[in-house]
Amino acid sequence: MAKLQNKVAVITGGASGIGAATARLFVKEGAKVVLVDLNEEKGNAFEAELKEQNAEALFIKANITSEEEVANVFKQTIETFGKVDVVFNNAGIGRVHSSHDLEYSEWRNTVNVDLDGVFLVAREAIREFLKADGGVIVNTASMYGWVGSPGSAAYNAAKGGVINLTRSLALEYAEQNIRINALCPGFIDTPIIPEESKEALRSMTPMKRLGKDEEMAKAVLFMSCDDSSFMTGNTLTVDGGYTAQ
């Protein structure tokens, strides 16, 4: 049987990159997927693509930093599919900027999306899981939640926060059959990485290549299905050996 047969999965940042790759894999494993993203054009196009493949998919435009919009995501999911089983809490932003020149508004925006937004989505998911028989959350952190990176103070701080938020929530709800883990990707070959930067990132990675969206999706699938049924409060670092240095 497929690993997510008849499961309903909400994926934030689901219109592209790791989110889209995960949605494609989840659908192959029997899930119905709810794609959450700010990019309406990409979201609608991806929903149509999945439906053409006879998948059950729904796109919802939402800003994860808005309590109202996050609540509406889960409301629409329940109305459409009747339940939610898995949440891939994946939406995020990041940029490199010297800390002494970093405007506080930029700091707040990064932390607001990458940490506050993750909390808001997790909180709403937990509220639904408590009404049911539990559920699974996978939060996207980063290898830069473990190690520092010059010019990425806000991003590093937020992703470190996601790692410890994951631990805290996992312990709080372990007895309610709610499993919460985090994915820590390394350098992944996505459109947001400029072509001129890729060779340098490859050279910084012990495996001398960038990761693939599909490789991250497989890690998310593992944490989302019963293969990881005794795993909670943990992080899975998939970084080609970067943090082992």
Summary of the structure (lengths in Angstrom):
residues: 245
radius of gyration: 17.1
end to end distance: 39.3
largest distance: 53.9
contacts: 858
relative contact order: 0.14
helix: 51%
strand: 16%
